[in-house]
Amino acid sequence: MQTGKLDLAKGDYDAAVAKFADAQKVKGIDPQAQYESLYFTALAHLLAKQADSAAASLGAVQKWVAENLKGDDLTSSPRLWGCWNIALTS
């Protein structure tokens, strides 16, 4: 995951997307990492100006949030809250 973020920072969006996809395949991945892999995939597509892929990735983030964060989960995790709020209101 961290390598994907570094790839994202240096502008290697395809490599970043590949790293985030690998992270999503890890068995037992925790919810924070699941969310981040989806969120940063959407961000990588957006920064790469791949509008269709970015929109599809945002849909995946929104679906994940709807399925995995309920009630207090939405406000009890500060690390998630800011990122998903941005994703849902953009």
Secondary structure, DSSP 8 states (H G I E B T S, - for coil): -HHHHHHHHHT-HHHHHHHHHHHHTSTT--HHHHHHHHHHHHHHHHHTT-HHHHHHHHHHHHHHHHHH--TTHHHH-HHHHHHHHHHHH-
